[in-house]
Amino acid sequence: MQESGLTKKKPPRVGNITAFFMILIAFVLDLVQFLFVWIPGVDVVVGYLAAFFALCGFGVWFAVLRVNYFSGKRSGAKVLSLFTGTAVELIPIIDALPAITAGVIGIIVSSRSEDALESKTVALSRKPSKTQRVQKVQESRATTAANDNHLEEERLTA
């Protein structure tokens, strides 16, 4: 992916607009849980339903965006965000904390740092080795010398 000598930067799997809407939806789910936590009995049902829909919905959404929880250089951070957020959401009263939002933000940050590491690795792997650079300089010098000899011959014959 080189254009005019510059390396084209690969966009992150989770773009800014997508990240905004993911965080917004997670916040709304957390807000619903917070509002219902004060109603005994209802809080448990609403909390479990919100956690279930969040886990399924964001799981599918991240899968569509090619963000896998269990692979990549930051898989530990993604799994920790996933399981911590889910565990907090399953404990009554504590589920009033914005754990869904924190989990989604953690996974987004982890996937973006993976993307940044990958783009640096790709950029480094495209850098020519010292031997390749020396060969290129030698070829350039040989071409220049051949052109100079050709010009010298033309000048002498003219």
C-alpha distance (Angstrom), angle and dihedral (degrees) to the residues before:
residue distance angle dihedral
M1 . . .
Q2 3.75 . .
E3 3.76 121.7 .
S4 3.79 119.3 -173.4
G5 3.80 92.4 -24.5
L6 3.81 94.6 -52.5
T7 3.79 123.4 109.6
K8 3.78 112.7 -123.5
K9 3.80 110.8 -128.5
K10 3.80 115.5 -126.0
P11 3.84 112.4 -128.3
P12 3.82 118.3 -120.9
R13 3.80 117.8 -95.6
V14 3.80 90.0 -121.0
G15 3.81 107.9 48.2
N16 3.79 125.2 -156.2
I17 3.80 96.2 -99.9
T18 3.80 92.8 46.1
A19 3.80 90.9 47.6
F20 3.81 90.2 50.7
F21 3.80 93.0 53.1
M22 3.81 92.9 43.6
I23 3.80 91.1 52.8
L24 3.81 91.4 43.8
I25 3.82 92.7 53.2
A26 3.81 91.3 45.2
F27 3.80 89.6 51.0
V28 3.81 91.7 50.2
L29 3.82 90.2 51.4
D30 3.79 90.1 49.6
L31 3.81 90.6 47.8
V32 3.82 91.1 52.5
Q33 3.79 89.6 50.8
F34 3.78 91.2 48.3
L35 3.80 92.6 51.0
F36 3.80 93.2 49.7
V37 3.81 96.7 42.5
W38 3.81 89.3 84.6
I39 3.82 94.0 59.7
P40 3.83 109.2 80.8
G41 3.78 114.5 -128.4
V42 3.79 94.3 7.3
D43 3.79 91.6 67.1
V44 3.80 93.1 64.4
V45 3.80 94.3 49.5
V46 3.81 94.5 44.1
G47 3.81 91.1 43.6
Y48 3.80 93.7 52.6
L49 3.81 92.4 44.2
A50 3.81 92.5 49.1
A51 3.81 91.3 47.6
F52 3.81 91.5 47.7
F53 3.81 94.2 48.9
A54 3.80 91.4 44.1
L55 3.79 92.7 50.4
C56 3.81 93.4 47.2
G57 3.80 96.6 38.7
F58 3.77 97.6 46.4
G59 3.80 90.5 40.2
V60 3.80 90.3 58.8
W61 3.80 92.3 41.0
F62 3.80 93.0 52.3
A63 3.82 90.2 44.8
V64 3.81 90.6 54.2
L65 3.82 88.1 51.1
R66 3.87 89.5 51.1
V67 3.81 93.2 -114.5
N68 3.79 106.9 145.1
Y69 3.80 116.3 -166.4
F70 3.79 94.7 -152.0
S71 3.79 103.5 45.4
G72 3.77 135.5 56.3
K73 3.77 134.7 58.9
R74 3.82 92.4 -71.5
S75 3.80 97.4 42.3
G76 3.80 91.6 122.6
A77 3.79 92.1 58.4
K78 3.80 91.7 46.5
V79 3.81 93.0 49.6
L80 3.82 90.8 45.9
S81 3.83 90.6 51.8
L82 3.79 91.2 47.8
F83 3.80 98.1 47.7
T84 3.81 96.6 38.4
G85 3.79 92.1 51.1
T86 3.80 91.7 46.9
A87 3.82 93.7 46.8
V88 3.82 92.7 49.9
E89 3.80 91.0 49.0
L90 3.81 91.8 54.7
I91 3.83 94.9 56.5
P92 3.82 112.7 85.9
I93 3.82 116.9 -122.0
I94 3.82 91.3 9.8
D95 3.80 88.0 65.6
A96 3.81 86.4 76.4
L97 3.82 86.3 79.5
P98 3.83 114.3 95.2
A99 3.80 93.6 -107.6
I100 3.81 95.5 143.5
T101 3.80 90.4 55.0
A102 3.80 92.2 45.7
G103 3.81 91.4 49.0
V104 3.80 93.3 49.5
I105 3.81 91.6 47.4
G106 3.82 90.1 48.7
I107 3.80 92.5 52.0
I108 3.81 92.7 45.8
V109 3.81 91.9 50.0
S110 3.81 91.5 46.9
S111 3.81 93.3 49.2
R112 3.80 91.5 47.8
S113 3.80 91.7 50.3
E114 3.83 88.6 50.1
D115 3.79 89.2 51.5
A116 3.81 91.0 49.7
L117 3.81 91.4 49.2
E118 3.80 90.6 48.0
S119 3.80 93.5 50.4
K120 3.82 90.3 49.6
T121 3.81 90.3 49.3
V122 3.80 91.6 48.8
A123 3.81 91.4 47.6
L124 3.81 91.2 49.6
S125 3.80 92.6 47.2
R126 3.81 90.4 54.2
K127 3.79 92.6 54.1
P128 3.82 109.3 105.7
S129 3.78 117.1 -116.0
K130 3.79 121.9 -111.7
T131 3.81 90.5 -104.0
Q132 3.81 91.0 52.9
R133 3.81 91.2 49.1
V134 3.84 91.5 49.6
Q135 3.82 90.9 48.9
K136 3.80 90.6 50.3
V137 3.82 91.4 51.2
Q138 3.81 91.0 48.2
E139 3.82 91.5 49.3
S140 3.79 89.6 48.9
R141 3.80 91.5 50.9
A142 3.81 91.6 47.4
T143 3.81 90.9 50.7
T144 3.80 91.0 48.2
A145 3.81 91.5 48.7
A146 3.82 91.5 49.1
N147 3.80 90.9 49.7
D148 3.80 91.0 48.7
N149 3.84 90.8 50.8
H150 3.80 90.9 48.7
L151 3.82 91.7 50.3
E152 3.81 90.6 47.1
E153 3.84 90.8 52.5
E154 3.81 91.3 49.2
R155 3.78 91.3 49.8
L156 3.80 92.2 49.7
T157 3.83 93.4 48.2
A158 3.77 92.9 47.2
